[in-house]
Amino acid sequence: MKQVIYIFIIMSWFISCNQSLQNIERINNLPDIYPDYTEVTIPASIAPLNFTVNDTIEQIRALIEAEGDQIYVQGKKHLRIPEKKWHRLLSNHKGKTLAVTVTIKKNGRWKAYLPFRIHVSEYPIDYGIVYRRIAPGYEAYSKMGIYQRSLSDFKETALIENTLIPGSCVNCHSFKQTNTDNMSLHIRGKHGGTLLKYPNSTEIISLKTDYTISEGVYPYWHPSGKYIAYSVNHTQQAFHTLPGERVEVFDHASDIIVYDIENNKILSTPLLNTEDFETFPAFSPEGNSLYFCLSSNYKMPDEYMKVRYNLCRIDFDPQTGTFGNHIDTLIYADNIQKSVSFPRPSYDGKYILYGLADYGNFFIWHKEADLWLFDRKTGSQRSINEVNSEESESFHSWSSNSRWFVFASRRQDGLYSRLYIASIDNNGKITKPFLLPQRYPEKYDNSFYSFNVPEFISNPVNIDINEVEKKIKNNDKKYAK
């Protein structure tokens, strides 16, 4: 029956295009397309999934259809799907499946492949993503920036680039549960500090005091918007001489603090300020717990491969700004010779998404690094085999409705990190991830930048970059107490 429908689609398509059926070769397998969008699940508002085939061709055509609605697209090297028709098709078929039939012309002959499916989810996704673009080597800052990208189209705009402040590094951006009215951004270098954006103001804050190791580094907003948790780190990078190994990033020391925004005050506890390594804080969605990664202290850099972090938590009272009197360990990763990094609780309270690798906490160059899921109710955890690859999976974040997550992966070539999106339903079923769409599929091949630290945003970031530049260059800072 499926074969009959397939032949009928091809015949109808070519008859409507006044093409001869005589020279069509029917291929009994799916097309090898780039990016690989076969059998993926997408939100109805996503930008068109433009693609090409991994072959030398003279022409490409595709028929995209669902329940009688059709889009016909053609091109020489790749397909550019009309945005209005694409969005109308997806909007009309939420919860349904699209069939995509690809036909190519090669050496003067047409070949038609079996149709592949794309499922249109009923779950909405946020407005966009904010990420950092940076050259894949970390030897020097070179040119880098923080950019926002609309998910419904291909519009990308710069929020801040380090050319604005020569010799600086811009990184570690964070929002209050995807709300861009509350933003934190770390600036490292001569004019270092933390850019904080509130609904009605923007400030540069210095969190470096006589009793903190550094400025605030890895941030996480409290759901109330009254606090931000930061790690403070003395970080070093080193470069491998072994084949296949590149960059190692590790801490000589690290603690965790919480910044009380209203009172411009740093909150701490001796439990988070020890000789051990504490890093990557994240508040629970209820706001009464602080998760973080904890490792025993080792002599660095000599013993960096012994450093393994467990996933821990401590109580936090947002009414008083005080911490609990003990630390709970949720995942003893060091018992299995593994290390936890970058815990990110889902906003619906069900899960914690985290990275797991052999050692350390900065996994972006660790080929063995995978994503894992911790169930907050049962305490169980599992590898997310649905999205993991043979290359590094690293930075990740949740959508506001906790039905999508985005992560950075080097699966394409082992060198450049790209952004992938996957969905998770009410029962924890996770779908095949899809590469963030681009107007031209070859954009990734032509780019010399990695995409990392992706954060979903519910609305566009609105920031006065001239005001920010003036404050930074004039050293117009507020110093925390």
C-alpha beads as a LAMMPS data file, in Angstrom:
LAMMPS data file: protein, C-alpha beads

481 atoms
480 bonds

1 atom types
1 bond types

-500.0 500.0 xlo xhi
-500.0 500.0 ylo yhi
-500.0 500.0 zlo zhi

Masses

1 110.0

Atoms # bond

1 1 1 0.000 0.000 0.000
2 1 1 2.799 2.456 0.950
3 1 1 4.616 1.655 -2.311
4 1 1 1.450 2.381 -4.301
5 1 1 1.006 5.715 -2.544
6 1 1 4.667 6.538 -3.150
7 1 1 4.428 5.801 -6.898
8 1 1 1.181 7.798 -7.094
9 1 1 2.865 10.810 -5.454
10 1 1 5.801 10.707 -7.871
11 1 1 3.562 10.296 -10.920
12 1 1 1.232 13.095 -9.879
13 1 1 4.152 15.370 -9.120
14 1 1 5.934 14.918 -12.459
15 1 1 2.748 15.025 -14.502
16 1 1 1.879 18.343 -12.862
17 1 1 5.388 19.618 -13.694
18 1 1 5.145 18.391 -17.301
19 1 1 8.033 16.005 -16.765
20 1 1 8.455 12.699 -18.558
21 1 1 8.203 9.579 -16.404
22 1 1 10.290 7.536 -18.792
23 1 1 13.720 8.282 -17.308
24 1 1 12.902 8.300 -13.588
25 1 1 14.841 5.797 -11.556
26 1 1 13.086 4.902 -8.336
27 1 1 15.507 4.396 -5.436
28 1 1 14.271 2.089 -2.700
29 1 1 15.857 3.995 0.189
30 1 1 15.764 7.395 1.841
31 1 1 17.840 10.261 0.422
32 1 1 21.174 11.137 2.044
33 1 1 20.458 14.777 2.880
34 1 1 22.329 17.502 4.726
35 1 1 21.391 18.511 7.316
36 1 1 19.829 15.201 8.274
37 1 1 16.181 16.119 8.847
38 1 1 14.809 12.630 8.261
39 1 1 12.428 11.355 10.944
40 1 1 12.827 14.399 13.200
41 1 1 10.209 16.135 15.356
42 1 1 9.953 19.910 14.988
43 1 1 7.864 22.750 16.456
44 1 1 5.277 24.328 14.173
45 1 1 7.012 27.709 14.323
46 1 1 10.489 26.552 13.272
47 1 1 12.214 28.151 10.283
48 1 1 12.157 26.141 7.023
49 1 1 14.358 23.046 7.094
50 1 1 16.316 23.895 3.963
51 1 1 18.601 21.076 2.847
52 1 1 20.686 19.577 0.073
53 1 1 21.825 16.067 -0.801
54 1 1 25.278 14.652 -0.176
55 1 1 26.017 14.112 -3.839
56 1 1 27.094 15.994 -6.954
57 1 1 23.827 16.885 -8.651
58 1 1 22.425 19.089 -11.405
59 1 1 19.042 19.739 -9.847
60 1 1 16.999 18.864 -6.772
61 1 1 13.252 18.841 -6.154
62 1 1 11.082 18.051 -3.190
63 1 1 7.397 17.546 -2.580
64 1 1 6.355 18.252 1.021
65 1 1 2.823 17.194 1.827
66 1 1 0.388 16.366 4.613
67 1 1 -3.237 15.326 4.190
68 1 1 -3.494 16.810 0.721
69 1 1 -1.652 20.071 1.461
70 1 1 1.497 20.340 -0.630
71 1 1 4.586 22.460 -1.150
72 1 1 6.685 21.929 -4.247
73 1 1 10.291 23.195 -4.109
74 1 1 13.141 23.015 -6.582
75 1 1 16.724 24.240 -6.826
76 1 1 20.103 23.567 -8.390
77 1 1 22.230 22.618 -5.390
78 1 1 19.937 22.993 -2.394
79 1 1 16.300 23.632 -1.521
80 1 1 15.016 26.879 -0.055
81 1 1 11.482 26.332 1.200
82 1 1 9.206 29.423 1.015
83 1 1 8.692 30.640 4.594
84 1 1 5.004 31.595 4.331
85 1 1 3.985 28.313 2.710
86 1 1 6.117 26.346 5.179
87 1 1 4.635 28.012 8.253
88 1 1 1.096 27.647 6.922
89 1 1 1.648 23.936 6.277
90 1 1 3.081 23.354 9.766
91 1 1 0.427 25.443 11.503
92 1 1 -2.356 23.488 9.789
93 1 1 -0.890 20.115 10.743
94 1 1 0.275 20.291 14.359
95 1 1 0.481 16.797 15.776
96 1 1 0.605 15.362 12.239
97 1 1 3.360 14.028 10.007
98 1 1 4.779 15.519 6.817
99 1 1 5.989 13.331 3.976
100 1 1 8.960 14.676 1.998
101 1 1 9.725 13.121 -1.390
102 1 1 13.097 14.097 -2.864
103 1 1 14.052 13.741 -6.517
104 1 1 17.460 14.644 -7.958
105 1 1 18.887 14.998 -11.441
106 1 1 22.356 13.525 -11.908
107 1 1 24.167 12.866 -15.185
108 1 1 21.024 13.867 -17.018
109 1 1 18.829 11.275 -15.286
110 1 1 16.213 11.728 -12.566
111 1 1 16.211 9.645 -9.394
112 1 1 13.284 9.560 -6.959
113 1 1 13.822 8.416 -3.366
114 1 1 11.409 7.006 -0.854
115 1 1 9.660 9.761 1.116
116 1 1 10.898 10.531 4.635
117 1 1 8.813 11.828 7.519
118 1 1 8.915 14.953 9.661
119 1 1 6.634 15.051 12.685
120 1 1 5.113 18.419 13.646
121 1 1 4.839 18.664 17.415
122 1 1 1.874 20.115 19.256
123 1 1 4.299 21.648 21.781
124 1 1 5.267 25.269 21.058
125 1 1 8.823 26.509 21.291
126 1 1 10.216 29.856 22.435
127 1 1 10.927 32.904 20.304
128 1 1 14.602 32.240 19.855
129 1 1 18.059 31.291 21.088
130 1 1 21.020 33.314 22.318
131 1 1 24.452 31.798 21.773
132 1 1 28.116 32.650 21.545
133 1 1 30.025 32.383 18.278
134 1 1 33.736 31.830 18.709
135 1 1 36.652 30.352 16.801
136 1 1 37.088 26.691 17.837
137 1 1 40.568 27.284 19.296
138 1 1 40.886 29.047 22.646
139 1 1 44.512 30.199 22.299
140 1 1 43.362 33.802 21.953
141 1 1 40.033 35.574 22.252
142 1 1 40.142 36.729 18.563
143 1 1 36.710 37.842 17.397
144 1 1 33.738 36.532 19.317
145 1 1 30.273 37.697 20.204
146 1 1 26.907 36.953 21.749
147 1 1 24.089 36.714 19.196
148 1 1 20.352 36.208 19.245
149 1 1 18.570 34.182 16.605
150 1 1 14.863 33.991 15.856
151 1 1 13.710 30.369 15.549
152 1 1 10.841 31.109 13.169
153 1 1 13.142 32.630 10.540
154 1 1 16.861 33.138 9.934
155 1 1 17.308 36.563 11.493
156 1 1 20.463 36.813 13.619
157 1 1 21.559 39.984 15.418
158 1 1 24.593 40.739 17.575
159 1 1 23.960 41.618 21.214
160 1 1 27.584 42.374 22.032
161 1 1 30.885 41.628 20.298
162 1 1 34.328 41.822 21.838
163 1 1 35.378 44.283 19.121
164 1 1 33.406 46.741 21.238
165 1 1 35.888 46.248 24.072
166 1 1 39.259 45.246 22.525
167 1 1 41.121 42.494 24.351
168 1 1 38.043 41.233 26.171
169 1 1 36.084 38.007 26.270
170 1 1 32.269 38.041 26.373
171 1 1 30.614 34.888 27.671
172 1 1 28.424 33.224 30.281
173 1 1 25.127 34.854 29.329
174 1 1 22.046 33.873 31.319
175 1 1 18.349 34.786 31.522
176 1 1 15.680 34.302 34.167
177 1 1 13.885 31.217 32.874
178 1 1 14.158 32.456 29.246
179 1 1 12.839 35.967 30.097
180 1 1 15.194 38.522 28.549
181 1 1 14.092 41.328 30.879
182 1 1 16.593 39.777 33.299
183 1 1 20.008 39.077 31.779
184 1 1 23.501 38.473 33.152
185 1 1 26.605 38.590 30.951
186 1 1 30.227 38.129 32.012
187 1 1 32.960 40.316 30.507
188 1 1 36.518 39.142 31.054
189 1 1 39.613 41.284 30.520
190 1 1 40.846 44.779 31.326
191 1 1 37.305 46.149 31.674
192 1 1 35.970 42.990 33.275
193 1 1 32.759 42.758 35.234
194 1 1 29.198 41.491 35.050
195 1 1 26.601 43.185 32.890
196 1 1 23.200 42.953 34.570
197 1 1 20.045 43.905 32.720
198 1 1 16.810 44.480 34.622
199 1 1 13.393 45.530 33.264
200 1 1 14.218 49.237 33.651
201 1 1 17.985 49.531 33.887
202 1 1 21.369 48.139 32.925
203 1 1 24.377 48.058 35.259
204 1 1 27.943 46.808 35.354
205 1 1 28.589 44.974 38.622
206 1 1 31.910 43.940 40.139
207 1 1 31.656 40.807 42.258
208 1 1 35.384 40.629 42.947
209 1 1 36.004 41.342 46.622
210 1 1 38.704 40.598 49.169
211 1 1 36.991 37.283 49.910
212 1 1 35.967 36.124 46.405
213 1 1 38.336 34.379 43.989
214 1 1 37.168 36.279 40.916
215 1 1 34.334 38.119 39.275
216 1 1 31.150 36.103 38.851
217 1 1 31.626 33.489 36.128
218 1 1 28.962 30.812 35.551
219 1 1 25.536 32.355 36.406
220 1 1 22.022 31.108 37.144
221 1 1 18.992 33.280 37.995
222 1 1 16.700 32.550 40.901
223 1 1 13.073 32.175 39.639
224 1 1 12.070 35.221 41.721
225 1 1 14.580 37.416 39.886
226 1 1 15.930 38.615 43.258
227 1 1 19.119 36.538 43.242
228 1 1 21.734 35.188 40.866
229 1 1 24.019 32.291 41.756
230 1 1 27.567 32.495 40.397
231 1 1 30.646 30.394 40.547
232 1 1 33.895 32.265 41.168
233 1 1 36.794 30.512 39.494
234 1 1 40.528 30.646 39.023
235 1 1 40.563 28.987 35.609
236 1 1 43.384 27.900 33.330
237 1 1 43.471 26.377 29.886
238 1 1 46.175 24.037 28.646
239 1 1 46.908 22.519 25.263
240 1 1 47.540 18.844 24.649
241 1 1 50.443 17.436 22.685
242 1 1 48.731 14.055 22.254
243 1 1 47.076 13.270 18.886
244 1 1 43.308 13.764 18.975
245 1 1 43.433 15.862 22.151
246 1 1 43.249 19.641 21.986
247 1 1 42.265 21.951 24.817
248 1 1 41.842 21.282 28.517
249 1 1 40.138 23.811 30.810
250 1 1 40.313 23.362 34.572
251 1 1 40.075 25.293 37.835
252 1 1 42.839 25.828 40.365
253 1 1 40.138 27.011 42.774
254 1 1 36.381 27.596 42.632
255 1 1 33.571 28.541 45.015
256 1 1 29.890 29.472 44.739
257 1 1 28.224 32.719 45.791
258 1 1 24.726 34.173 45.483
259 1 1 24.269 37.831 44.581
260 1 1 21.387 39.640 46.313
261 1 1 20.433 42.158 43.616
262 1 1 18.222 44.464 45.680
263 1 1 20.747 44.824 48.508
264 1 1 23.864 44.674 46.282
265 1 1 25.215 42.023 48.607
266 1 1 27.116 38.772 48.171
267 1 1 25.635 35.829 50.087
268 1 1 27.745 32.825 50.919
269 1 1 28.200 29.911 53.286
270 1 1 31.327 28.039 54.412
271 1 1 29.790 24.917 52.831
272 1 1 30.223 26.464 49.371
273 1 1 33.535 28.141 50.090
274 1 1 35.960 25.304 50.797
275 1 1 39.275 23.957 49.562
276 1 1 37.285 21.626 47.315
277 1 1 36.034 22.649 43.862
278 1 1 32.437 23.946 43.713
279 1 1 31.092 25.160 40.368
280 1 1 28.136 25.363 37.929
281 1 1 25.322 26.448 40.293
282 1 1 21.650 26.172 39.271
283 1 1 18.544 26.997 41.308
284 1 1 15.631 24.585 41.373
285 1 1 12.505 25.901 39.589
286 1 1 10.802 26.187 42.999
287 1 1 13.678 28.369 44.205
288 1 1 14.322 26.490 47.469
289 1 1 17.349 24.452 46.371
290 1 1 20.685 25.222 44.770
291 1 1 22.275 22.487 42.663
292 1 1 25.982 22.501 41.887
293 1 1 28.969 20.337 40.957
294 1 1 31.488 19.369 43.655
295 1 1 34.900 17.712 43.383
296 1 1 37.653 16.991 45.871
297 1 1 40.694 19.221 45.630
298 1 1 43.647 18.038 43.555
299 1 1 46.994 19.528 42.648
300 1 1 46.567 21.284 39.343
301 1 1 47.520 20.871 36.577
302 1 1 49.413 17.684 37.471
303 1 1 46.324 15.798 38.661
304 1 1 43.645 17.303 36.403
305 1 1 42.590 13.853 35.143
306 1 1 41.703 12.854 38.721
307 1 1 39.175 15.659 39.111
308 1 1 35.639 14.236 39.075
309 1 1 32.542 16.161 40.057
310 1 1 29.417 14.852 41.776
311 1 1 25.978 16.453 41.500
312 1 1 25.015 18.042 44.835
313 1 1 22.374 20.309 46.327
314 1 1 21.937 22.623 49.290
315 1 1 18.786 24.266 50.658
316 1 1 18.239 27.969 49.976
317 1 1 15.642 30.186 51.653
318 1 1 14.713 33.040 49.279
319 1 1 12.864 34.886 52.054
320 1 1 15.974 35.274 54.212
321 1 1 18.740 34.663 51.676
322 1 1 20.208 31.916 53.830
323 1 1 21.526 28.445 53.049
324 1 1 20.910 25.042 54.589
325 1 1 23.323 23.453 57.039
326 1 1 24.319 20.405 54.990
327 1 1 24.988 19.237 51.438
328 1 1 23.165 16.343 49.759
329 1 1 24.895 14.340 47.029
330 1 1 22.444 13.264 44.320
331 1 1 24.816 11.591 41.874
332 1 1 28.086 9.972 43.014
333 1 1 29.714 10.120 39.596
334 1 1 33.218 9.672 40.999
335 1 1 32.237 6.175 42.171
336 1 1 31.992 5.102 38.537
337 1 1 35.037 7.117 37.398
338 1 1 32.868 9.785 35.766
339 1 1 32.294 13.502 36.261
340 1 1 29.153 15.678 36.166
341 1 1 28.976 19.099 34.525
342 1 1 26.492 21.896 33.819
343 1 1 23.319 20.693 35.613
344 1 1 20.198 22.350 34.209
345 1 1 16.823 21.690 35.928
346 1 1 13.764 21.654 33.669
347 1 1 11.356 24.450 34.540
348 1 1 8.485 22.010 35.088
349 1 1 10.448 20.475 37.974
350 1 1 10.736 16.964 36.506
351 1 1 14.342 16.596 35.424
352 1 1 17.915 17.774 35.615
353 1 1 19.815 17.657 32.323
354 1 1 23.573 17.338 32.767
355 1 1 26.784 16.337 31.045
356 1 1 28.821 13.274 31.956
357 1 1 32.444 12.636 30.976
358 1 1 35.529 10.854 32.258
359 1 1 36.920 13.770 34.269
360 1 1 36.861 17.560 34.723
361 1 1 33.898 19.873 34.164
362 1 1 34.558 21.725 30.902
363 1 1 33.446 19.093 28.408
364 1 1 33.398 20.958 25.115
365 1 1 36.526 19.117 23.876
366 1 1 35.824 15.782 25.576
367 1 1 34.818 13.299 22.867
368 1 1 33.306 10.967 25.480
369 1 1 31.022 13.668 26.931
370 1 1 27.320 12.765 26.709
371 1 1 24.047 14.195 27.960
372 1 1 22.255 12.485 30.840
373 1 1 18.854 12.958 32.447
374 1 1 18.189 12.853 36.189
375 1 1 14.599 12.263 37.357
376 1 1 14.034 14.514 40.388
377 1 1 11.113 12.421 41.643
378 1 1 12.631 8.945 41.458
379 1 1 16.332 9.791 41.610
380 1 1 17.003 7.614 38.547
381 1 1 19.312 8.724 35.753
382 1 1 19.988 7.585 32.221
383 1 1 22.101 8.397 29.210
384 1 1 20.096 10.164 26.514
385 1 1 21.074 7.773 23.756
386 1 1 18.501 9.386 21.475
387 1 1 20.684 12.488 21.132
388 1 1 24.239 11.448 22.039
389 1 1 26.942 10.909 19.421
390 1 1 30.578 9.777 19.164
391 1 1 31.697 13.394 19.600
392 1 1 31.281 15.888 22.432
393 1 1 27.845 16.947 23.650
394 1 1 28.150 19.924 25.965
395 1 1 26.298 23.139 26.842
396 1 1 22.522 22.742 26.973
397 1 1 19.362 24.526 28.144
398 1 1 15.580 24.080 28.383
399 1 1 12.717 25.854 26.664
400 1 1 10.299 27.725 28.924
401 1 1 7.693 24.924 28.721
402 1 1 10.338 22.189 29.306
403 1 1 9.303 20.407 26.107
404 1 1 12.455 21.211 24.122
405 1 1 16.144 21.392 24.872
406 1 1 19.045 22.734 22.833
407 1 1 22.650 21.581 23.097
408 1 1 26.042 22.031 21.460
409 1 1 27.610 19.073 19.663
410 1 1 30.716 18.469 17.582
411 1 1 29.169 15.458 15.813
412 1 1 29.453 16.976 12.366
413 1 1 33.247 17.063 12.068
414 1 1 34.729 16.807 15.563
415 1 1 36.005 20.393 15.306
416 1 1 33.135 22.867 15.272
417 1 1 30.275 22.823 17.757
418 1 1 26.789 23.271 16.256
419 1 1 23.411 23.634 17.911
420 1 1 20.843 20.817 17.939
421 1 1 17.271 20.813 19.250
422 1 1 15.283 17.831 20.556
423 1 1 11.855 17.429 22.122
424 1 1 10.732 15.553 25.224
425 1 1 7.095 14.688 25.948
426 1 1 5.150 14.254 29.197
427 1 1 6.359 10.661 29.492
428 1 1 10.036 11.490 28.999
429 1 1 10.194 10.243 25.398
430 1 1 12.940 12.104 23.542
431 1 1 13.078 12.545 19.781
432 1 1 15.909 12.623 17.263
433 1 1 17.638 16.032 17.408
434 1 1 17.719 18.373 14.432
435 1 1 20.384 20.898 13.484
436 1 1 19.428 24.558 13.885
437 1 1 18.178 25.465 10.361
438 1 1 20.010 27.996 8.203
439 1 1 18.830 29.826 5.098
440 1 1 21.642 28.175 3.152
441 1 1 22.642 24.669 4.333
442 1 1 26.268 25.277 3.363
443 1 1 26.540 28.134 5.877
444 1 1 27.926 25.726 8.471
445 1 1 30.601 24.449 6.072
446 1 1 31.604 28.010 5.196
447 1 1 31.734 29.240 8.781
448 1 1 34.923 29.385 10.851
449 1 1 33.030 29.760 14.127
450 1 1 31.637 27.385 16.704
451 1 1 28.226 27.930 18.232
452 1 1 28.019 27.279 21.955
453 1 1 26.343 28.153 25.274
454 1 1 22.821 28.191 23.762
455 1 1 20.018 29.686 25.878
456 1 1 16.342 29.760 24.879
457 1 1 14.698 33.189 25.033
458 1 1 10.950 33.872 25.166
459 1 1 11.265 37.353 23.676
460 1 1 13.929 39.367 21.836
461 1 1 16.735 40.897 23.882
462 1 1 16.448 44.679 23.965
463 1 1 19.701 46.309 25.030
464 1 1 21.252 49.746 24.444
465 1 1 24.718 48.747 23.316
466 1 1 25.941 52.359 23.306
467 1 1 25.016 52.684 26.969
468 1 1 26.791 49.424 27.737
469 1 1 29.944 50.505 25.887
470 1 1 30.029 53.808 27.741
471 1 1 29.640 52.166 31.154
472 1 1 32.326 49.573 30.455
473 1 1 34.927 51.944 29.039
474 1 1 34.311 54.556 31.745
475 1 1 34.637 51.875 34.414
476 1 1 31.156 52.845 35.606
477 1 1 30.709 49.906 37.981
478 1 1 28.746 49.128 41.090
479 1 1 30.832 47.162 43.576
480 1 1 29.076 44.401 45.511
481 1 1 29.437 44.223 49.275

Bonds

1 1 1 2
2 1 2 3
3 1 3 4
4 1 4 5
5 1 5 6
6 1 6 7
7 1 7 8
8 1 8 9
9 1 9 10
10 1 10 11
11 1 11 12
12 1 12 13
13 1 13 14
14 1 14 15
15 1 15 16
16 1 16 17
17 1 17 18
18 1 18 19
19 1 19 20
20 1 20 21
21 1 21 22
22 1 22 23
23 1 23 24
24 1 24 25
25 1 25 26
26 1 26 27
27 1 27 28
28 1 28 29
29 1 29 30
30 1 30 31
31 1 31 32
32 1 32 33
33 1 33 34
34 1 34 35
35 1 35 36
36 1 36 37
37 1 37 38
38 1 38 39
39 1 39 40
40 1 40 41
41 1 41 42
42 1 42 43
43 1 43 44
44 1 44 45
45 1 45 46
46 1 46 47
47 1 47 48
48 1 48 49
49 1 49 50
50 1 50 51
51 1 51 52
52 1 52 53
53 1 53 54
54 1 54 55
55 1 55 56
56 1 56 57
57 1 57 58
58 1 58 59
59 1 59 60
60 1 60 61
61 1 61 62
62 1 62 63
63 1 63 64
64 1 64 65
65 1 65 66
66 1 66 67
67 1 67 68
68 1 68 69
69 1 69 70
70 1 70 71
71 1 71 72
72 1 72 73
73 1 73 74
74 1 74 75
75 1 75 76
76 1 76 77
77 1 77 78
78 1 78 79
79 1 79 80
80 1 80 81
81 1 81 82
82 1 82 83
83 1 83 84
84 1 84 85
85 1 85 86
86 1 86 87
87 1 87 88
88 1 88 89
89 1 89 90
90 1 90 91
91 1 91 92
92 1 92 93
93 1 93 94
94 1 94 95
95 1 95 96
96 1 96 97
97 1 97 98
98 1 98 99
99 1 99 100
100 1 100 101
101 1 101 102
102 1 102 103
103 1 103 104
104 1 104 105
105 1 105 106
106 1 106 107
107 1 107 108
108 1 108 109
109 1 109 110
110 1 110 111
111 1 111 112
112 1 112 113
113 1 113 114
114 1 114 115
115 1 115 116
116 1 116 117
117 1 117 118
118 1 118 119
119 1 119 120
120 1 120 121
121 1 121 122
122 1 122 123
123 1 123 124
124 1 124 125
125 1 125 126
126 1 126 127
127 1 127 128
128 1 128 129
129 1 129 130
130 1 130 131
131 1 131 132
132 1 132 133
133 1 133 134
134 1 134 135
135 1 135 136
136 1 136 137
137 1 137 138
138 1 138 139
139 1 139 140
140 1 140 141
141 1 141 142
142 1 142 143
143 1 143 144
144 1 144 145
145 1 145 146
146 1 146 147
147 1 147 148
148 1 148 149
149 1 149 150
150 1 150 151
151 1 151 152
152 1 152 153
153 1 153 154
154 1 154 155
155 1 155 156
156 1 156 157
157 1 157 158
158 1 158 159
159 1 159 160
160 1 160 161
161 1 161 162
162 1 162 163
163 1 163 164
164 1 164 165
165 1 165 166
166 1 166 167
167 1 167 168
168 1 168 169
169 1 169 170
170 1 170 171
171 1 171 172
172 1 172 173
173 1 173 174
174 1 174 175
175 1 175 176
176 1 176 177
177 1 177 178
178 1 178 179
179 1 179 180
180 1 180 181
181 1 181 182
182 1 182 183
183 1 183 184
184 1 184 185
185 1 185 186
186 1 186 187
187 1 187 188
188 1 188 189
189 1 189 190
190 1 190 191
191 1 191 192
192 1 192 193
193 1 193 194
194 1 194 195
195 1 195 196
196 1 196 197
197 1 197 198
198 1 198 199
199 1 199 200
200 1 200 201
201 1 201 202
202 1 202 203
203 1 203 204
204 1 204 205
205 1 205 206
206 1 206 207
207 1 207 208
208 1 208 209
209 1 209 210
210 1 210 211
211 1 211 212
212 1 212 213
213 1 213 214
214 1 214 215
215 1 215 216
216 1 216 217
217 1 217 218
218 1 218 219
219 1 219 220
220 1 220 221
221 1 221 222
222 1 222 223
223 1 223 224
224 1 224 225
225 1 225 226
226 1 226 227
227 1 227 228
228 1 228 229
229 1 229 230
230 1 230 231
231 1 231 232
232 1 232 233
233 1 233 234
234 1 234 235
235 1 235 236
236 1 236 237
237 1 237 238
238 1 238 239
239 1 239 240
240 1 240 241
241 1 241 242
242 1 242 243
243 1 243 244
244 1 244 245
245 1 245 246
246 1 246 247
247 1 247 248
248 1 248 249
249 1 249 250
250 1 250 251
251 1 251 252
252 1 252 253
253 1 253 254
254 1 254 255
255 1 255 256
256 1 256 257
257 1 257 258
258 1 258 259
259 1 259 260
260 1 260 261
261 1 261 262
262 1 262 263
263 1 263 264
264 1 264 265
265 1 265 266
266 1 266 267
267 1 267 268
268 1 268 269
269 1 269 270
270 1 270 271
271 1 271 272
272 1 272 273
273 1 273 274
274 1 274 275
275 1 275 276
276 1 276 277
277 1 277 278
278 1 278 279
279 1 279 280
280 1 280 281
281 1 281 282
282 1 282 283
283 1 283 284
284 1 284 285
285 1 285 286
286 1 286 287
287 1 287 288
288 1 288 289
289 1 289 290
290 1 290 291
291 1 291 292
292 1 292 293
293 1 293 294
294 1 294 295
295 1 295 296
296 1 296 297
297 1 297 298
298 1 298 299
299 1 299 300
300 1 300 301
301 1 301 302
302 1 302 303
303 1 303 304
304 1 304 305
305 1 305 306
306 1 306 307
307 1 307 308
308 1 308 309
309 1 309 310
310 1 310 311
311 1 311 312
312 1 312 313
313 1 313 314
314 1 314 315
315 1 315 316
316 1 316 317
317 1 317 318
318 1 318 319
319 1 319 320
320 1 320 321
321 1 321 322
322 1 322 323
323 1 323 324
324 1 324 325
325 1 325 326
326 1 326 327
327 1 327 328
328 1 328 329
329 1 329 330
330 1 330 331
331 1 331 332
332 1 332 333
333 1 333 334
334 1 334 335
335 1 335 336
336 1 336 337
337 1 337 338
338 1 338 339
339 1 339 340
340 1 340 341
341 1 341 342
342 1 342 343
343 1 343 344
344 1 344 345
345 1 345 346
346 1 346 347
347 1 347 348
348 1 348 349
349 1 349 350
350 1 350 351
351 1 351 352
352 1 352 353
353 1 353 354
354 1 354 355
355 1 355 356
356 1 356 357
357 1 357 358
358 1 358 359
359 1 359 360
360 1 360 361
361 1 361 362
362 1 362 363
363 1 363 364
364 1 364 365
365 1 365 366
366 1 366 367
367 1 367 368
368 1 368 369
369 1 369 370
370 1 370 371
371 1 371 372
372 1 372 373
373 1 373 374
374 1 374 375
375 1 375 376
376 1 376 377
377 1 377 378
378 1 378 379
379 1 379 380
380 1 380 381
381 1 381 382
382 1 382 383
383 1 383 384
384 1 384 385
385 1 385 386
386 1 386 387
387 1 387 388
388 1 388 389
389 1 389 390
390 1 390 391
391 1 391 392
392 1 392 393
393 1 393 394
394 1 394 395
395 1 395 396
396 1 396 397
397 1 397 398
398 1 398 399
399 1 399 400
400 1 400 401
401 1 401 402
402 1 402 403
403 1 403 404
404 1 404 405
405 1 405 406
406 1 406 407
407 1 407 408
408 1 408 409
409 1 409 410
410 1 410 411
411 1 411 412
412 1 412 413
413 1 413 414
414 1 414 415
415 1 415 416
416 1 416 417
417 1 417 418
418 1 418 419
419 1 419 420
420 1 420 421
421 1 421 422
422 1 422 423
423 1 423 424
424 1 424 425
425 1 425 426
426 1 426 427
427 1 427 428
428 1 428 429
429 1 429 430
430 1 430 431
431 1 431 432
432 1 432 433
433 1 433 434
434 1 434 435
435 1 435 436
436 1 436 437
437 1 437 438
438 1 438 439
439 1 439 440
440 1 440 441
441 1 441 442
442 1 442 443
443 1 443 444
444 1 444 445
445 1 445 446
446 1 446 447
447 1 447 448
448 1 448 449
449 1 449 450
450 1 450 451
451 1 451 452
452 1 452 453
453 1 453 454
454 1 454 455
455 1 455 456
456 1 456 457
457 1 457 458
458 1 458 459
459 1 459 460
460 1 460 461
461 1 461 462
462 1 462 463
463 1 463 464
464 1 464 465
465 1 465 466
466 1 466 467
467 1 467 468
468 1 468 469
469 1 469 470
470 1 470 471
471 1 471 472
472 1 472 473
473 1 473 474
474 1 474 475
475 1 475 476
476 1 476 477
477 1 477 478
478 1 478 479
479 1 479 480
480 1 480 481
